[in-house]
């Protein structure tokens, strides 16, 4: 347990919300750490649903999570993807990306949680911590609004390009004028992100490949940065 606790303390120092906080606040956060607050989930697990209780704050120690909503027809629309050092959750005071969403693991994921009953007193006691959370909430709402707008007004090609661009910026590695999306990504997973069928997404990816905008192989996509920039203008 000591090793796990030390790794979580190190993780806290790499998260913007906690960066440069007074030592006494960090110390109080560290004191919430115990063995019951760490869990590991296999790939494909639905961790939270829209009906889940307000359970507190979660920090990703390793792995990746997809946050998505569904429409009345059951189609999925990805709101965001978080990886190591990402934070999310919901308490009485705020929601960080989980309100009305499903949270699914994209790979084996380890989470550390701060329960509501431990987090709320910290927020009440330290106004600086509360203001940082409110700033994070505001930023994420702007991102979600942008995503939903693109999903409504873009055609399938536009949706595919928009999400590939977002993924490449967040998880990509630049290689000779391309950005390689550094996460395993099947056509079905991309289809789930934008509420489309796998067949339609596969045809769109084939068109983009024929035009030289992307290079694809099994679970890998590389995007021509210059051509993508032109497409998104």
C-alpha positions in Angstrom: 0.0 0.0 0.0 2.9 2.4 0.8 4.1 2.2 -2.9 0.5 2.9 -4.1 0.2 5.9 -1.8 3.5 7.3 -2.8 2.6 7.0 -6.5 -0.7 8.9 -5.9 1.0 11.7 -4.0 3.4 12.0 -6.9 0.4 12.1 -9.3 -1.2 14.9 -7.4 1.8 17.2 -8.0 1.3 16.8 -11.8 -2.4 17.9 -11.8 -3.1 21.6 -12.7 -5.8 22.0 -10.0 -3.5 21.0 -7.3 -0.3 22.6 -8.7 1.3 25.2 -6.4 -1.4 24.9 -3.7 -0.2 25.7 -0.2 1.5 22.7 1.5 -1.2 22.5 4.2 -3.9 21.8 1.6 -1.8 19.2 -0.2 -1.2 17.5 3.1 -4.9 17.4 3.9 -5.6 15.9 0.5 -2.8 13.3 1.0 -4.4 12.2 4.3 -7.5 11.1 2.4 -5.5 8.3 0.7 -6.0 4.7 1.9 -6.2 1.3 0.4 -10.0 1.5 -0.1 -9.7 4.5 -2.4 -7.7 2.8 -5.2 -9.3 0.5 -7.7 -8.3 -1.1 -11.0 -10.8 -1.7 -13.8 -10.4 -3.9 -16.9 -10.9 -2.5 -20.4 -14.6 -2.1 -21.5 -15.9 -1.5 -17.9 -18.8 0.9 -17.5 -17.6 2.7 -14.4 -20.4 5.4 -14.1 -23.8 5.9 -15.6 -26.1 9.0 -15.6 -27.9 7.4 -12.6 -24.8 7.0 -10.5 -24.7 8.7 -7.1 -22.6 11.8 -6.5 -19.5 9.8 -5.3 -16.7 12.3 -5.1 -13.6 13.1 -7.1 -11.7 10.5 -9.2 -8.1 10.8 -10.4 -6.7 8.5 -13.2 -3.4 7.0 -12.1 -3.1 5.0 -15.3 -5.3 4.1 -18.3 -7.9 6.0 -20.4 -11.6 6.7 -19.9 -14.3 7.7 -22.5 -17.2 9.9 -21.4 -20.2 9.7 -23.6 -23.9 10.5 -23.8 -26.7 8.7 -25.6 -29.6 10.0 -27.6 -33.2 8.5 -27.5 -32.2 6.1 -30.3 -29.3 4.8 -28.3 -26.5 6.3 -30.3 -23.4 7.2 -28.4 -21.7 10.6 -28.6 -18.3 11.0 -26.9 -17.9 14.1 -24.8 -14.3 13.7 -23.9 -11.5 11.2 -23.3 -9.2 11.4 -20.2 -5.9 9.7 -19.5 -3.3 9.6 -16.8 -3.6 12.5 -14.3 -7.1 13.3 -15.6 -9.7 14.2 -13.0 -13.5 13.9 -13.0 -16.4 13.4 -10.6 -19.4 15.0 -9.0 -20.2 16.3 -5.6 -22.9 18.7 -4.3 -20.8 21.7 -5.3 -19.8 20.9 -8.8 -19.6 18.3 -11.6 -16.4 17.6 -13.6 -17.7 15.9 -16.7 -19.9 13.1 -15.3 -23.3 14.7 -15.1 -25.6 12.8 -17.4 -22.8 10.8 -18.9 -21.5 7.2 -19.1 -17.9 6.6 -18.2 -16.2 3.6 -19.9 -12.6 2.3 -19.7 -10.8 2.2 -23.0 -8.0 0.1 -21.5 -7.1 -1.2 -18.1 -7.4 1.7 -15.8 -6.5 2.5 -12.2 -8.4 5.2 -10.3 -7.9 6.9 -7.0 -11.0 8.5 -5.4 -11.7 11.2 -2.8 -15.2 10.5 -1.4 -17.7 13.3 -1.2 -17.7 13.2 2.6 -13.9 13.9 2.5 -13.9 16.4 -0.4 -16.7 18.7 0.6 -15.1 19.8 3.9 -11.9 20.6 2.0 -13.8 22.8 -0.4 -15.6 24.5 2.4 -12.4 25.2 4.2 -10.2 26.3 1.4 -11.7 28.9 -1.0 -8.6 28.7 -3.3 -9.3 25.0 -4.0 -12.9 25.7 -4.7 -12.1 28.5 -7.2 -9.7 26.1 -9.0 -12.5 23.5 -9.4 -15.0 26.1 -10.6 -12.5 27.3 -13.2 -12.1 23.7 -14.4 -15.8 23.2 -14.6 -16.2 26.4 -16.7 -13.5 25.2 -19.1 -15.0 21.7 -19.5 -18.5 23.2 -20.2 -17.0 25.2 -23.0 -15.4 22.1 -24.5 -18.6 20.1 -24.2 -20.6 22.9 -25.9 -18.1 22.9 -28.8 -18.3 19.1 -29.2 -22.1 19.1 -29.2 -22.2 21.9 -31.7 -19.9 20.0 -34.1 -22.0 16.8 -33.7 -25.2 18.7 -34.7 -23.9 20.8 -37.6 -21.1 18.7 -39.2 -21.7 15.9 -41.7 -20.1 12.5 -41.1 -16.8 13.5 -42.8 -16.6 16.6 -40.7 -17.4 14.7 -37.5 -14.7 12.1 -38.3 -12.1 14.8 -39.0 -13.0 16.8 -35.9 -12.6 13.8 -33.6 -9.4 12.6 -35.2 -8.0 16.1 -34.8 -9.0 16.3 -31.2 -7.5 12.8 -30.5 -4.3 13.6 -32.4 -3.8 16.9 -30.4 -4.4 15.2 -27.1 -2.7 11.8 -27.7 -0.8 12.3 -30.9 3.0 12.1 -31.6 4.3 14.2 -34.5 6.3 12.3 -37.1 7.5 14.0 -40.3 4.5 16.2 -40.9 2.0 13.7 -39.5 0.4 13.3 -36.1 0.2 9.6 -35.0 -2.8 8.9 -32.7 -1.0 7.1 -29.9 -4.0 5.1 -28.7 -5.5 1.8 -30.1 -8.5 2.9 -32.1 -10.8 0.6 -34.0 -13.4 1.8 -36.6 -16.1 0.6 -34.2 -14.7 2.7 -31.3 -14.5 5.8 -33.6 -18.1 5.2 -34.7 -19.2 5.0 -31.1 -17.6 8.4 -30.4 -19.6 10.2 -33.1 -22.9 8.2 -33.1 -22.4 6.6 -36.5 -22.3 3.0 -37.9 -19.0 1.2 -38.2 -19.6 0.7 -42.0 -20.2 4.4 -42.6 -17.1 5.4 -40.6 -15.0 2.8 -42.5 -16.0 4.2 -45.8 -15.2 7.7 -44.7 -11.8 6.7 -43.4 -11.1 5.0 -46.7 -12.0 8.2 -48.6 -9.7 10.2 -46.4 -7.0 7.6 -46.9 -7.4 7.7 -50.7 -7.1 11.5 -50.5 -3.9 11.3 -48.5 -5.3 13.0 -45.5 -4.7 10.0 -43.2 -2.7 6.8 -43.2 -4.4 3.9 -41.4 -3.3 0.4 -40.3 -4.7 -1.9 -37.7 -5.6 0.2 -34.7 -3.4 3.1 -35.8 -4.1 6.4 -37.6 -1.6 9.0 -38.8 -2.9 12.4 -39.9 -1.3 14.7 -42.4 -1.2 17.9 -40.4 -1.2 20.3 -43.3 -4.0 18.7 -45.2 -6.1 18.3 -42.0 -5.7 22.0 -41.3 -7.0 22.9 -44.7 -10.0 20.6 -44.3 -10.9 22.2 -40.9 -10.8 25.8 -42.1 
